[in-house]
Amino acid sequence: MLILLPPSEGKTPAPSGDPVNHDELWLPRLATARKRVQTRLVALSRRTSARAVAESLQVLGLTDGLKPELARNATLQHAPAARASLVYTGVLYEALEPETLDGAARDWLDRTAVVFSGLWGVVRLADRIPAYRLSVGVTLPPPVGGLTAYWKKHLKPALDPAAADGPVLDLRSGAYAAMWAPPARTSATVRVLHERLVGGSPQRSVVSHFNKATKGRMIRALATAAAEPCSVDEVVTALKDLGHQVEEVPMPAGKPRQLDVIVRDL
């Protein structure tokens, strides 16, 4: 089983430690592709003239108040690295709380969950990475170009074999979902809906902030239970057994299955 996660926009830098070793990250065949992106990002972020800084901020989609992110990117080659589970600290990861899991649950999470990234392509939570700022929607200077297209080309031959043996639970946002498409017949996407009574009738709406928190809690429950589903049907059964209300939405042939997780308390 694979669980596909988005990165968090906010990241916590490692206070100390050795820099990233590309050859030790999951799927080392991606090392060259990762180094190429890092090299272009570092070069872009190192420029110091006022005009160049303004251009770099624009390329990376950052506001003037986020200039410190350029300085962080500029030192990526030597910056201390830490487990990705410590670096990614957004809403989903706060709800997941990977570092508070017991040993067996953390081992399950480390081999099951993978994070998609504009810089690394994809990493496991046990991989050691530095903090960085790079959205997958960015277009870097040649020969990298648009990161979505770049990673589409490199991830497919690396990830297709990794996803061949079991179900894939896709919890990514749209931008990161475009980097790689898992096999439709063995994968499912998840949408979180908030159900509440309006005028005495139940109404449902898509949630945003709590969408991430619900997904984090859902993964934590699966990790704690050491769930080992062999199919999407078994994923649904495992989630229901763990107390989640899951409903399947009919999808056209050739599309991943869509699971709606219904929540009433946010």
Backbone as JSON, one array per atom type, in Angstrom:
{
  "sequence": "MLILLPPSEGKTPAPSGDPVNHDELWLPRLATARKRVQTRLVALSRRTSARAVAESLQVLGLTDGLKPELARNATLQHAPAARASLVYTGVLYEALEPETLDGAARDWLDRTAVVFSGLWGVVRLADRIPAYRLSVGVTLPPPVGGLTAYWKKHLKPALDPAAADGPVLDLRSGAYAAMWAPPARTSATVRVLHERLVGGSPQRSVVSHFNKATKGRMIRALATAAAEPCSVDEVVTALKDLGHQVEEVPMPAGKPRQLDVIVRDL",
  "N": [[0.84, -1.19, 0.0], [0.44, 2.25, -0.75], [0.42, 5.55, 0.49], [-0.29, 8.68, -0.63], [0.94, 11.88, -0.13], [0.63, 15.48, 0.14], [3.19, 18.07, 0.33], [3.96, 20.28, 3.12], [3.39, 23.79, 3.15], [4.65, 25.45, 5.01], [7.71, 24.87, 6.71], [9.94, 23.29, 9.01], [13.15, 24.12, 9.85], [16.01, 21.98, 10.23], [17.86, 21.95, 13.25], [20.5, 21.15, 13.41], [22.98, 18.93, 11.96], [23.97, 16.63, 9.3], [24.15, 17.52, 5.79], [21.69, 16.97, 3.12], [21.74, 13.77, 1.57], [21.57, 12.78, -1.53], [21.69, 10.25, -2.62], [20.74, 8.62, -0.67], [18.07, 9.01, -0.38], [14.65, 7.92, -0.8], [13.96, 5.91, -3.66], [16.52, 6.11, -5.23], [17.19, 6.31, -7.92], [16.23, 8.67, -8.77], [18.07, 10.57, -8.12], [19.78, 12.15, -9.8], [17.9, 13.75, -11.17], [16.81, 15.12, -9.0], [19.06, 16.53, -8.01], [19.5, 18.23, -10.15], [17.27, 19.96, -10.08], [17.69, 21.09, -7.54], [20.14, 22.42, -7.95], [19.41, 24.42, -9.83], [17.55, 25.84, -8.32], [19.06, 26.76, -6.14], [20.92, 28.41, -7.48], [19.18, 30.34, -8.55], [18.24, 31.48, -6.19], [20.45, 32.58, -5.0], [21.13, 35.0, -6.13], [21.81, 38.47, -5.81], [21.4, 41.23, -6.44], [19.07, 43.97, -6.33], [17.18, 43.94, -8.37], [17.48, 41.32, -9.33], [16.77, 39.83, -7.09], [14.07, 40.56, -6.82], [13.09, 39.43, -9.2], [13.59, 36.71, -8.69], [11.92, 36.23, -6.5], [9.48, 36.6, -7.78], [9.5, 34.5, -9.67], [9.41, 32.3, -7.94], [7.0, 32.7, -6.77], [6.73, 34.18, -4.41], [6.15, 36.59, -1.83], [7.39, 39.91, -1.04], [7.87, 39.94, 1.65], [8.76, 37.43, 2.17], [11.44, 37.12, 1.68], [13.48, 35.95, 3.31], [13.19, 33.25, 2.7], [14.51, 32.93, 0.31], [17.17, 33.12, 1.12], [17.35, 30.83, 2.63], [16.92, 28.84, 0.68], [19.21, 29.28, -0.81], [21.27, 28.07, 0.56], [20.94, 25.36, 0.45], [22.55, 23.16, -0.32], [24.31, 22.77, 1.74], [22.87, 22.92, 4.04], [21.62, 21.78, 7.22], [20.02, 18.6, 7.5], [16.96, 16.84, 8.28], [14.68, 14.26, 9.4], [12.0, 13.95, 7.12], [9.5, 13.91, 8.29], [9.81, 15.6, 10.42], [10.45, 17.99, 9.24], [8.29, 18.76, 7.55], [5.54, 20.51, 8.58], [2.89, 21.33, 8.48], [-0.76, 21.63, 8.6], [-1.85, 19.03, 8.1], [0.26, 17.39, 8.94], [0.57, 18.15, 11.56], [-1.77, 17.11, 12.64], [-1.34, 14.44, 12.12], [0.95, 13.86, 13.64], [3.52, 12.37, 13.53], [5.89, 11.85, 14.96], [5.13, 11.12, 17.48], [4.14, 8.6, 17.39], [4.21, 5.09, 18.22], [6.94, 2.69, 17.93], [6.31, 0.59, 16.07], [4.12, 1.63, 14.67], [5.27, 3.9, 13.55], [7.18, 2.74, 11.89], [5.47, 1.51, 10.08], [4.31, 3.78, 8.93], [6.55, 4.99, 7.79], [7.2, 3.26, 5.7], [4.95, 3.3, 4.17], [3.71, 5.83, 3.65], [4.24, 8.53, 1.38], [5.7, 11.6, 0.33], [4.97, 14.17, -1.93], [6.87, 16.52, -3.8], [8.02, 19.66, -4.98], [10.75, 20.02, -5.12], [12.1, 17.56, -4.45], [10.74, 15.62, -5.82], [9.58, 13.0, -4.88], [9.47, 11.78, -1.57], [10.11, 9.65, 1.26], [8.81, 9.69, 4.65], [10.8, 9.13, 6.42], [13.09, 9.93, 5.17], [15.93, 12.09, 5.09], [15.91, 15.51, 4.85], [16.57, 19.0, 4.02], [14.98, 22.08, 5.12], [13.04, 23.97, 2.77], [11.86, 26.09, 0.08], [9.72, 25.71, -2.42], [7.34, 25.53, -4.72], [5.41, 23.17, -6.62], [4.24, 24.35, -8.76], [5.98, 26.12, -9.91], [8.14, 27.48, -12.46], [11.31, 26.76, -13.31], [14.61, 27.97, -14.34], [15.98, 26.81, -17.54], [17.78, 23.66, -17.67], [15.47, 22.68, -16.49], [12.78, 23.83, -16.29], [9.16, 23.92, -16.28], [7.98, 22.56, -13.27], [5.96, 20.65, -12.86], [5.65, 19.26, -15.33], [8.27, 18.41, -15.58], [8.64, 16.64, -13.39], [6.64, 14.8, -13.93], [7.72, 13.42, -16.09], [9.96, 12.18, -14.92], [9.03, 10.82, -12.66], [7.19, 8.81, -13.36], [8.49, 6.37, -14.47], [9.8, 5.62, -12.14], [7.93, 5.43, -10.06], [5.78, 3.86, -10.95], [6.48, 1.04, -10.77], [6.69, 0.89, -7.97], [4.11, 1.17, -7.12], [2.82, -1.05, -7.92], [2.06, -3.3, -6.47], [-0.04, -3.02, -4.66], [-2.89, -1.29, -3.07], [-3.42, 2.24, -3.65], [-3.71, 5.12, -1.84], [-4.74, 8.24, -2.39], [-4.03, 11.3, -1.23], [-3.34, 13.8, -2.06], [-3.2, 17.32, -2.97], [-4.54, 19.12, -5.83], [-2.44, 20.29, -7.46], [-0.16, 18.8, -6.82], [-1.05, 16.28, -7.34], [-0.97, 16.22, -10.06], [1.59, 15.52, -10.72], [2.08, 12.81, -10.9], [0.25, 9.99, -11.9], [-1.36, 7.44, -10.26], [-2.05, 3.88, -10.83], [-5.3, 3.58, -12.07], [-7.08, 1.5, -11.52], [-6.35, 0.48, -9.07], [-6.38, 2.49, -7.21], [-7.46, 5.23, -5.08], [-8.99, 8.37, -4.51], [-9.46, 10.87, -1.95], [-12.02, 12.76, -0.48], [-13.01, 15.2, 1.84], [-15.94, 15.83, 3.56], [-18.06, 18.09, 5.23], [-20.77, 17.55, 7.25], [-23.78, 19.0, 8.22], [-26.7, 20.14, 10.0], [-29.13, 22.02, 8.4], [-31.79, 24.01, 8.68], [-33.09, 21.79, 9.61], [-32.46, 19.82, 7.78], [-29.94, 17.62, 6.55], [-26.93, 18.89, 5.26], [-24.13, 18.96, 3.08], [-20.75, 20.03, 2.73], [-17.66, 20.86, 1.11], [-14.66, 20.86, 2.95], [-11.83, 22.9, 3.87], [-9.35, 23.78, 5.48], [-9.84, 21.92, 7.57], [-10.02, 19.67, 6.1], [-7.38, 18.83, 5.66], [-6.57, 18.31, 8.29], [-8.32, 16.23, 9.0], [-7.5, 14.24, 7.21], [-4.9, 13.82, 8.17], [-5.44, 12.75, 10.73], [-6.75, 10.45, 9.95], [-4.75, 8.96, 8.6], [-3.05, 8.56, 10.75], [-4.62, 6.89, 12.36], [-4.75, 4.6, 10.72], [-2.04, 3.9, 10.71], [-1.57, 3.37, 13.43], [-3.18, 1.17, 13.75], [-1.79, -0.55, 12.18], [-2.63, -1.24, 9.59], [-3.07, -3.4, 6.79], [-4.16, -3.35, 4.04], [-5.11, -5.01, 1.03], [-6.39, -4.16, -1.19], [-8.48, -1.58, -2.66], [-11.06, -1.87, -1.7], [-10.54, -3.12, 0.72], [-9.18, -1.09, 1.99], [-11.28, 0.74, 2.37], [-12.86, -0.79, 4.12], [-11.11, -0.97, 6.32], [-10.93, 1.73, 7.11], [-13.59, 2.23, 7.84], [-13.83, 0.41, 9.94], [-12.23, 1.69, 11.73], [-13.76, 3.75, 12.57], [-14.48, 5.77, 10.79], [-16.75, 7.5, 8.67], [-17.36, 6.49, 5.55], [-18.07, 6.97, 2.19], [-18.63, 5.88, -1.11], [-18.2, 7.48, -4.23], [-19.67, 7.22, -7.37], [-17.65, 6.78, -10.24], [-16.43, 7.53, -13.57], [-15.46, 4.91, -15.88], [-12.08, 3.88, -15.85], [-11.14, 5.87, -14.22], [-9.69, 6.8, -11.04], [-11.07, 5.48, -7.99], [-13.36, 7.31, -5.93], [-13.48, 8.37, -2.65], [-15.56, 9.58, -0.19], [-15.15, 11.08, 2.88], [-17.02, 11.57, 5.66], [-17.56, 14.11, 7.96], [-18.71, 15.41, 11.07], [-18.07, 16.9, 13.28], [-15.85, 19.52, 13.55]],
  "CA": [[0.0, 0.0, 0.0], [1.08, 3.56, -0.71], [-0.4, 6.72, 0.79], [0.34, 9.82, -1.29], [0.7, 13.09, 0.63], [1.24, 16.73, -0.32], [4.09, 18.65, 1.34], [3.38, 21.45, 3.77], [4.03, 25.03, 2.71], [5.56, 25.78, 6.09], [8.65, 23.8, 7.04], [10.78, 23.58, 10.16], [14.55, 23.77, 9.54], [16.74, 21.16, 11.2], [18.81, 22.79, 13.99], [21.87, 20.69, 13.18], [23.02, 17.65, 11.25], [24.61, 16.59, 7.99], [23.27, 17.91, 4.68], [20.99, 15.9, 2.42], [22.48, 12.87, 0.7], [20.59, 12.41, -2.55], [21.74, 8.81, -2.89], [20.09, 7.9, 0.42], [16.63, 9.24, -0.42], [13.86, 6.86, -1.44], [14.08, 5.88, -5.1], [17.76, 6.81, -5.58], [17.3, 6.55, -9.36], [15.84, 10.07, -9.0], [19.1, 11.45, -7.58], [20.22, 13.13, -10.79], [16.8, 14.7, -11.39], [16.71, 15.97, -7.8], [20.21, 17.43, -7.97], [19.33, 19.25, -11.2], [16.33, 20.95, -9.56], [18.33, 21.81, -6.44], [21.15, 23.32, -8.5], [18.75, 25.59, -10.42], [16.91, 26.6, -7.25], [20.13, 27.44, -5.4], [21.45, 29.49, -8.32], [18.16, 31.38, -8.61], [18.06, 32.09, -4.88], [21.7, 33.23, -4.58], [21.33, 36.29, -6.77], [21.76, 39.47, -4.73], [21.0, 42.58, -6.81], [17.66, 44.23, -6.03], [16.37, 43.49, -9.51], [17.52, 39.86, -9.39], [15.98, 39.31, -5.96], [12.67, 40.74, -7.19], [12.77, 38.43, -10.22], [13.58, 35.39, -8.06], [10.68, 36.15, -5.72], [8.38, 36.44, -8.73], [9.58, 33.13, -10.22], [9.03, 31.35, -6.91], [5.67, 33.01, -6.28], [6.86, 34.63, -3.03], [6.0, 38.02, -1.59], [8.61, 40.57, -0.58], [8.08, 39.58, 3.05], [9.31, 36.08, 2.26], [12.83, 37.12, 1.22], [14.32, 34.97, 4.02], [13.11, 31.94, 2.06], [15.58, 32.88, -0.7], [18.42, 32.83, 1.82], [17.31, 29.41, 3.02], [17.14, 28.06, -0.54], [20.57, 29.49, -1.3], [22.22, 27.25, 1.31], [20.41, 23.99, 0.49], [23.57, 22.13, -0.49], [25.05, 22.58, 2.99], [21.96, 23.08, 5.18], [21.38, 20.53, 7.95], [18.82, 17.87, 7.12], [16.3, 16.05, 9.32], [13.59, 13.44, 8.87], [10.93, 14.73, 6.49], [8.39, 14.0, 9.24], [10.08, 16.74, 11.3], [10.55, 19.2, 8.41], [6.94, 19.13, 7.13], [4.85, 20.81, 9.84], [1.6, 21.97, 8.22], [-1.95, 21.15, 9.3], [-1.97, 17.57, 8.0], [1.31, 16.75, 9.72], [0.26, 18.41, 12.97], [-2.79, 16.15, 13.04], [-0.74, 13.11, 12.04], [1.9, 13.73, 14.76], [4.28, 11.14, 13.28], [6.96, 11.6, 15.92], [4.56, 10.6, 18.73], [3.71, 7.22, 17.18], [5.14, 4.08, 18.74], [7.89, 2.21, 16.93], [5.68, -0.2, 15.01], [3.29, 2.52, 13.85], [6.15, 4.77, 12.76], [7.74, 1.92, 10.82], [4.39, 1.37, 9.09], [4.17, 5.06, 8.25], [7.76, 5.25, 7.01], [7.24, 2.47, 4.48], [3.67, 3.4, 3.46], [3.4, 7.21, 3.24], [5.26, 9.24, 0.62], [5.37, 13.02, 0.18], [5.33, 14.74, -3.22], [7.6, 17.76, -3.56], [8.57, 20.32, -6.16], [12.21, 19.9, -5.11], [12.6, 16.19, -4.36], [9.9, 14.7, -6.58], [8.84, 12.26, -3.86], [10.32, 11.26, -0.5], [9.45, 9.02, 2.4], [8.9, 10.52, 5.85], [12.06, 8.84, 7.11], [14.2, 10.54, 4.43], [16.49, 13.3, 5.69], [15.92, 16.62, 3.9], [16.57, 20.31, 4.64], [13.82, 22.93, 4.82], [13.18, 24.63, 1.47], [10.62, 26.71, -0.4], [9.59, 25.53, -3.86], [6.07, 24.93, -5.11], [5.47, 22.43, -7.88], [3.74, 25.21, -9.84], [7.05, 27.02, -10.35], [8.94, 27.18, -13.65], [12.71, 27.11, -13.07], [15.39, 28.15, -15.58], [16.38, 25.58, -18.24], [16.96, 22.71, -18.44], [14.38, 22.1, -15.68], [11.49, 24.33, -16.79], [8.0, 23.73, -15.4], [8.25, 21.41, -12.41], [4.96, 19.6, -13.03], [6.04, 18.46, -16.49], [9.58, 17.81, -15.3], [8.51, 15.47, -12.52], [5.84, 13.79, -14.65], [8.64, 12.62, -16.92], [10.9, 11.4, -14.12], [8.4, 10.01, -11.62], [6.44, 7.65, -13.86], [9.25, 5.11, -14.46], [10.25, 5.28, -10.79], [6.82, 5.15, -9.16], [4.88, 2.81, -11.45], [6.78, -0.25, -10.14], [6.47, 0.96, -6.53], [2.67, 1.12, -6.87], [2.25, -2.19, -8.64], [1.69, -4.44, -5.62], [-1.09, -2.81, -3.67], [-3.73, -0.11, -3.27], [-2.84, 3.58, -3.48], [-4.65, 6.09, -1.28], [-4.2, 9.51, -2.86], [-4.51, 12.42, -0.42], [-2.66, 15.0, -2.53], [-3.94, 18.41, -3.58], [-4.53, 19.04, -7.28], [-1.16, 20.61, -8.08], [0.78, 17.7, -6.62], [-1.62, 15.1, -7.99], [-0.62, 16.27, -11.48], [2.96, 15.08, -10.92], [2.09, 11.38, -11.22], [-1.06, 9.35, -11.77], [-1.26, 6.01, -9.93], [-2.97, 3.05, -11.62], [-6.68, 3.89, -11.69], [-7.82, 0.33, -11.04], [-5.96, 0.14, -7.7], [-6.18, 3.71, -6.43], [-8.65, 5.98, -4.67], [-8.78, 9.7, -3.95], [-10.28, 11.11, -0.76], [-12.58, 14.09, -0.28], [-13.6, 15.33, 3.17], [-17.16, 16.64, 3.55], [-18.64, 18.42, 6.53], [-22.23, 17.42, 7.25], [-24.45, 19.72, 9.32], [-28.14, 20.34, 9.8], [-29.55, 23.38, 8.01], [-33.25, 23.97, 8.61], [-33.55, 20.44, 9.89], [-32.03, 18.89, 6.74], [-28.48, 17.51, 6.47], [-26.27, 19.43, 4.07], [-22.7, 18.68, 3.08], [-19.89, 20.98, 2.01], [-16.23, 20.54, 1.13], [-13.92, 21.66, 3.92], [-10.47, 23.17, 3.41], [-8.39, 23.6, 6.57], [-10.1, 20.69, 8.3], [-9.75, 18.59, 5.17], [-6.02, 18.37, 5.92], [-6.51, 17.74, 9.63], [-9.01, 14.94, 8.96], [-6.63, 13.28, 6.53], [-3.81, 13.49, 9.09], [-5.95, 11.84, 11.77], [-7.09, 9.2, 9.29], [-3.5, 8.23, 8.4], [-2.56, 8.15, 12.08], [-5.41, 5.74, 12.78], [-4.31, 3.45, 9.93], [-0.7, 3.53, 11.17], [-1.69, 2.79, 14.76], [-3.79, -0.15, 13.57], [-0.92, -1.33, 11.3], [-3.51, -1.79, 8.55], [-2.38, -3.93, 5.62], [-5.16, -3.68, 3.01], [-4.57, -5.49, -0.25], [-7.22, -3.62, -2.26], [-9.21, -0.38, -2.24], [-12.18, -2.33, -0.88], [-10.03, -3.38, 2.07], [-8.91, 0.23, 2.57], [-12.58, 1.26, 2.84], [-13.25, -1.57, 5.3], [-10.23, -0.58, 7.42], [-11.33, 3.06, 7.57], [-14.87, 2.1, 8.54], [-13.56, -0.26, 11.21], [-11.58, 2.66, 12.62], [-14.76, 4.73, 12.98], [-14.72, 6.82, 9.81], [-17.88, 7.31, 7.76], [-16.81, 6.54, 4.2], [-19.03, 6.68, 1.13], [-17.99, 5.9, -2.42], [-18.86, 8.24, -5.29], [-19.47, 6.56, -8.67], [-16.73, 7.47, -11.14], [-16.37, 6.93, -14.91], [-14.47, 3.86, -16.08], [-10.73, 4.38, -16.1], [-10.8, 6.89, -13.24], [-9.55, 6.27, -9.68], [-12.27, 5.53, -7.17], [-13.41, 8.48, -5.05], [-14.05, 8.1, -1.35], [-15.95, 10.73, 0.62], [-15.11, 10.89, 4.33], [-18.01, 12.51, 6.19], [-17.29, 14.52, 9.34], [-19.73, 16.3, 11.64], [-17.38, 17.78, 14.23], [-14.61, 20.04, 12.98]],
  "C": [[0.88, 1.24, 0.0], [0.04, 4.62, -0.36], [0.35, 7.94, 0.26], [-0.06, 11.1, -0.58], [1.25, 14.32, -0.09], [2.28, 17.17, 0.71], [3.33, 19.72, 2.1], [4.1, 22.69, 3.26], [5.04, 25.48, 3.74], [6.44, 24.59, 6.43], [9.54, 24.25, 8.2], [12.22, 23.17, 9.85], [15.14, 22.88, 10.63], [17.75, 22.04, 11.93], [20.25, 22.41, 13.75], [21.8, 19.39, 12.39], [23.72, 17.77, 9.91], [23.63, 17.05, 6.91], [22.63, 16.71, 4.02], [21.97, 15.08, 1.59], [21.49, 12.32, -0.31], [20.55, 10.9, -2.8], [21.05, 7.99, -1.81], [18.58, 8.13, 0.46], [15.93, 8.07, -1.1], [13.94, 7.01, -2.96], [15.33, 6.64, -5.57], [17.96, 7.01, -7.09], [16.9, 7.98, -9.71], [16.93, 11.06, -8.59], [19.53, 12.53, -8.57], [19.16, 14.18, -11.05], [16.65, 15.64, -10.2], [17.84, 16.98, -7.73], [20.07, 18.55, -8.99], [18.38, 20.35, -10.72], [16.98, 21.77, -8.45], [19.36, 22.81, -6.96], [20.52, 24.58, -9.08], [18.11, 26.46, -9.35], [17.95, 27.38, -6.46], [20.66, 28.62, -6.2], [20.46, 30.65, -8.4], [18.09, 32.16, -7.31], [19.3, 32.83, -4.39], [21.89, 34.62, -5.15], [21.04, 37.41, -5.76], [21.34, 40.87, -5.16], [19.5, 42.74, -6.57], [16.76, 43.72, -7.14], [16.3, 41.97, -9.56], [16.7, 39.23, -8.28], [14.49, 39.41, -6.28], [12.23, 39.7, -8.22], [12.68, 37.03, -9.61], [12.31, 35.2, -7.23], [9.49, 35.9, -6.64], [8.35, 35.02, -9.3], [9.05, 32.12, -9.2], [7.65, 31.61, -6.32], [5.66, 33.47, -4.83], [6.67, 36.14, -2.93], [7.32, 38.59, -1.07], [8.92, 40.21, 0.87], [8.68, 38.2, 3.24], [10.74, 36.0, 1.7], [13.72, 36.13, 1.98], [14.26, 33.56, 3.42], [14.16, 31.81, 0.96], [16.9, 32.51, -0.04], [18.48, 31.36, 2.23], [17.57, 28.53, 1.8], [18.59, 28.13, -1.01], [21.6, 28.59, -0.62], [21.84, 25.77, 1.34], [21.5, 22.92, 0.44], [24.3, 21.82, 0.81], [24.16, 22.66, 4.23], [21.77, 21.75, 5.9], [20.04, 19.9, 7.54], [18.27, 17.1, 8.31], [15.24, 15.19, 8.66], [12.52, 14.34, 8.27], [9.74, 14.89, 7.42], [8.58, 15.12, 10.24], [10.1, 18.05, 10.52], [9.16, 19.68, 7.98], [6.07, 19.29, 8.38], [3.52, 21.53, 9.63], [0.47, 21.25, 8.94], [-2.05, 19.63, 9.27], [-0.97, 16.88, 8.92], [1.14, 17.01, 11.21], [-0.79, 17.44, 13.48], [-2.24, 14.72, 13.03], [0.2, 12.84, 13.21], [2.79, 12.48, 14.62], [5.31, 10.82, 14.35], [6.44, 11.07, 17.26], [4.05, 9.17, 18.59], [4.7, 6.26, 17.83], [5.96, 3.5, 17.59], [7.26, 1.48, 15.77], [4.85, 0.68, 14.09], [4.15, 3.44, 13.0], [6.8, 3.99, 11.63], [6.72, 1.74, 9.7], [4.28, 2.64, 8.26], [5.35, 5.31, 7.32], [7.8, 4.45, 5.71], [5.99, 2.65, 3.62], [3.4, 4.8, 2.89], [4.56, 7.83, 2.47], [4.76, 10.66, 0.33], [5.85, 13.51, -1.18], [5.87, 16.15, -3.0], [8.1, 18.34, -4.87], [10.07, 20.18, -6.26], [12.69, 18.46, -5.21], [11.84, 15.21, -5.26], [9.0, 13.95, -5.62], [9.84, 11.73, -2.85], [9.47, 10.52, 0.51], [9.65, 9.9, 3.64], [10.17, 10.26, 6.63], [13.27, 9.45, 6.4], [14.63, 11.83, 5.11], [16.6, 14.39, 4.62], [16.06, 17.93, 4.66], [15.25, 21.04, 4.36], [14.09, 23.71, 3.54], [11.87, 25.32, 1.14], [10.59, 26.59, -1.92], [8.28, 24.81, -4.15], [6.22, 24.2, -6.43], [4.94, 23.26, -9.05], [4.77, 26.15, -10.42], [7.68, 26.53, -11.65], [10.36, 27.68, -13.39], [13.44, 27.32, -14.39], [15.74, 26.81, -16.22], [17.64, 24.98, -17.59], [15.79, 22.12, -17.66], [13.02, 22.52, -16.23], [10.38, 24.11, -15.78], [8.14, 22.45, -14.59], [7.22, 20.3, -12.56], [5.33, 18.68, -14.18], [7.35, 17.74, -16.25], [9.42, 16.54, -14.47], [7.6, 14.41, -13.13], [6.75, 12.85, -15.42], [9.49, 11.69, -16.06], [10.22, 10.46, -13.12], [7.73, 8.75, -12.16], [7.27, 6.37, -13.88], [9.71, 4.68, -13.08], [9.1, 4.8, -9.91], [5.89, 4.04, -9.65], [5.21, 1.44, -10.83], [6.48, -0.25, -8.64], [4.99, 0.83, -6.18], [2.02, -0.13, -7.42], [1.65, -3.25, -7.74], [0.55, -4.19, -4.65], [-1.9, -1.57, -3.93], [-2.97, 1.18, -3.02], [-3.94, 4.5, -2.98], [-4.09, 7.47, -1.52], [-4.83, 10.67, -2.09], [-3.89, 13.75, -0.87], [-3.65, 16.07, -3.0], [-3.72, 18.36, -5.09], [-3.19, 19.28, -7.93], [-0.18, 19.46, -7.97], [0.26, 16.41, -7.23], [-1.24, 15.05, -9.47], [0.79, 15.75, -11.76], [3.04, 13.62, -11.36], [0.71, 10.81, -10.98], [-0.88, 7.88, -11.43], [-2.22, 5.2, -10.79], [-4.41, 3.24, -11.15], [-7.38, 2.7, -11.05], [-7.49, -0.02, -9.59], [-5.8, 1.36, -6.8], [-7.5, 4.39, -6.11], [-8.22, 7.34, -4.15], [-9.76, 9.89, -2.79], [-10.73, 12.57, -0.74], [-13.23, 14.11, 1.1], [-14.78, 16.29, 3.1], [-17.64, 16.86, 4.97], [-20.17, 18.36, 6.42], [-22.8, 18.15, 8.46], [-25.91, 19.9, 8.96], [-28.42, 21.8, 9.48], [-31.06, 23.32, 7.81], [-33.81, 22.58, 8.82], [-33.14, 19.39, 8.87], [-30.5, 18.82, 6.7], [-27.95, 18.06, 5.15], [-24.78, 19.2, 4.21], [-21.94, 19.72, 2.26], [-18.45, 20.52, 2.13], [-15.54, 21.44, 2.13], [-12.49, 21.85, 3.42], [-9.46, 22.88, 4.5], [-8.59, 22.25, 7.25], [-10.02, 19.46, 7.41], [-8.38, 17.98, 5.47], [-5.94, 17.7, 7.29], [-7.18, 16.37, 9.68], [-8.14, 13.88, 8.3], [-5.45, 12.88, 7.42], [-4.26, 12.51, 10.16], [-6.27, 10.47, 11.17], [-5.83, 8.35, 9.07], [-2.97, 7.72, 9.74], [-3.3, 6.9, 12.56], [-4.98, 4.48, 12.03], [-2.94, 2.96, 10.4], [-0.77, 2.84, 12.53], [-2.26, 1.38, 14.69], [-2.91, -1.08, 12.74], [-1.73, -2.0, 10.2], [-2.7, -2.25, 7.35], [-3.39, -4.32, 4.55], [-4.49, -4.08, 1.71], [-5.36, -4.96, -1.45], [-7.89, -2.35, -1.74], [-10.4, -0.77, -1.37], [-11.73, -2.57, 0.56], [-9.61, -2.08, 2.76], [-10.19, 0.82, 3.15], [-13.0, 0.53, 4.11], [-12.42, -1.16, 6.51], [-10.63, 0.78, 7.99], [-12.65, 3.01, 8.34], [-14.69, 1.43, 9.89], [-12.93, 0.67, 12.23], [-12.5, 3.83, 12.97], [-15.03, 5.85, 12.01], [-15.96, 6.48, 8.97], [-17.38, 7.54, 6.34], [-17.9, 6.15, 3.21], [-18.32, 6.8, -0.21], [-18.85, 6.64, -3.43], [-18.62, 7.54, -6.62], [-18.6, 7.42, -9.59], [-16.74, 6.79, -12.51], [-15.29, 5.84, -14.97], [-13.11, 4.47, -16.4], [-10.28, 5.46, -15.16], [-10.56, 6.22, -11.88], [-10.88, 6.33, -8.93], [-12.21, 6.75, -6.25], [-14.15, 8.12, -3.78], [-14.35, 9.41, -0.65], [-15.91, 10.33, 2.09], [-16.0, 11.99, 4.94], [-17.66, 12.82, 7.64], [-18.39, 15.47, 9.81], [-19.12, 17.28, 12.63], [-16.07, 18.21, 13.64], [-13.68, 20.47, 14.11]]
}
